[in-house]
Amino acid sequence: MDEIDRLPLKTSGNGQLLVADVGQAKDSSAIQTNIVRVDGQRSVYLPILKQGGGSNTISIVNGVRDGLKHLVDIPKSLKTAVVFDQSQFVKTAIKNLGSEGGIGLVLTG
């Protein structure tokens, strides 16, 4: 895990941004007790969870989707997909908040 933490993500001039600068690699795998299937095909499920602080669900999901488009050196048979997207709920909540706020403004006026 220490080697992964020392991997450079970006090099700018003489400085490097390392994995350890934005997060940490952990071997948190457990013994497999289940099988994941997506559309009936055996799959690998990799959950990506946001941490507290200034993290933004929508920007994280957009970043993951953008990163999936730019994967290199992967077999042609590998299919990547976002199976569960929490940002849909956040977007709906923001939309509903705006419409309910508008209704409240009109009724108050």
Residue pairs with C-beta under 8 A, 6 or more apart in sequence:
1 24
1 25
1 26
1 27
4 19
4 25
5 18
5 19
5 20
5 24
5 25
6 18
6 19
6 20
7 18
7 19
8 16
8 17
8 18
9 16
9 17
9 18
9 19
9 21
9 22
10 16
10 17
11 17
19 25
23 51
35 42
36 42
36 43
36 44
36 45
37 43
38 45
38 81
38 83
45 83
48 60
48 64
50 57
50 60
57 86
57 87
57 90
58 87
58 90
58 91
60 87
61 82
61 85
61 86
61 87
62 87
64 82
65 82
68 80
68 82
71 80
